[in-house]
Amino acid sequence: MARVIERNEANEQETTVKAASELRQWPVQLHLVPPTAPWFQDSDILIAADCVAFALGSFHSDLLKGKALAIACPKLDDSTPYVEKLATIFRENEVKSITVAIMEVPCCRGLDMMVRQALTLSGKEIPLETAVIGINGERRN
């Protein structure tokens, strides 16, 4: 939710503007998403570290819009099955593109590495982009 203050000579008026959610499916946690879920078919996929949506205020409009989502934390999750699960998602679906969104902190690099390993394991060539988000919410690339 954003707060907008409109000013004119007569008065000051505060208006609250709600940002629309761009979430297209549920569940979103990588442990829970079925690899053959219909939302992955013919899709652009966003694989985001858990913290990204909290750090990047414009997460929905800048990264999520028009994409199927899976979230994960390479540091806190049991990520052992992630590479194989992601490879299955890539292999079993016609994926148009993959965006990996991670924080600039070292532990997040593991998610990017897992996605790259899974893409290799899938045997497919899918365009891949990595978005790095700073701890202050700015996009680093």
N, C-alpha and C positions, 0 to 999 in steps of 0.2 A: 504494500500500500504506500502510495506517495502522498505527501502533503504539499499542496500548492497554496501559496498565499497570494491573493490578488489584491493589489493596492490601487487606490485612486484617491483623489483629494477628499472625497466625502467620507469614506470609511475603509476599513481593512477587513477583508473577508477571507476566511480560511475554507478551502475546499479539499476534500479527500478524494483521490482518484485511485481506484483499484486496478491493478495490473491483471490482465487475464492470464490464467494458467495455460501453458502450452502442453501440459502432460496429456498424452494420448492413450496411455494404458496403465494397467495395474496388474501385477506387482512390478516394482522397479529394481528391487535388490537382486543382484546377480545370482545369489544362492537360490532365489525363488522363481526366477523367470524360466519358463519352459523353452528349451532351445528351438522348438518348432512352433512357437507362438505365432499366430497370424500377423501380428504387428511387425515382425522382423522381415516378412516376405516383401520384396520390392521396396526396401526402405533404406533410408539414411539412418545410421545408428550412432547414438551418442553414448559413450562409455565414460562415465564421470566418477571421479573420486568423491566420496561422500561430502567432503568439506567444500567442494567447489560451489555448490548452490548457496551456501551460507556466505561465502566470501564475495561472490560476484552478484551484486544486486540485480543485474540485468540478465541473470542466468536464463530465464525463460525466453526472453526475446532474442538474446544474442547467441545462445547455444542450443537450446532445446527445441525451438520452433521447427515443426515439420519433421522431427526425428523420433524414432523409437529409443527408449532409454533403458540403460542398465547402470546401476550404481554399485560401487564396491570400495572397500578400504584395504589396500594392500598391507597395511601395518596391523590392523586390528582383526580383520576377518581371517578365517581359516581359508586361505586362498589356494590351497593344494589343488582343488578341482577346477579352478578358474580357467587355466589354459585350455584344457580339454573341452570344457563347456563352451568357451568362446569359439574354439575351432569348430565345434559342432554347429553353433549358430551360423558361423560364416559359411560352412560347407553345405548346410541343409536349406539355406535361404538364398534368394537372389538379393544380395546386399549391394546397394549403389555406392555407398561410401561409409567410412568409419571416422568419427571424430573422437579422440581421447582427450578428456579435459582433466587436468591434474593441477595440484597446487605446486608452487615453486619449492616446497620443502623436499628434502632427499627421499623420504619414505614413499612419496607419491610416484617417483620414477619407476617403482616396481610395477605399477599398473600399466604404464606405457610399455614396459618390457614384456609383460604378460600378453598384452594385446598383439604386439608384434610377433611373439612366438606362436600365438594361436593362429594368426593370419598365415604364417609360414606352414604350420601344421595342416591348415585347411586345404592347402594346395591352390588357393584362389588368389587372383590379383585384384585387390579392391583398393581404391584410393584411400589413403590414410593420412589424417592430419592430427597433430597434437597441439592442443591449446594449453598454455601454461598460465596459471592465474597467480598473481602475487598475493601475499598475505594481507595486503591492504585493499584487495579487490580489483586491482588493475590487471588487464591482460598483458602478459609479458611478450607475446609474439603476435 
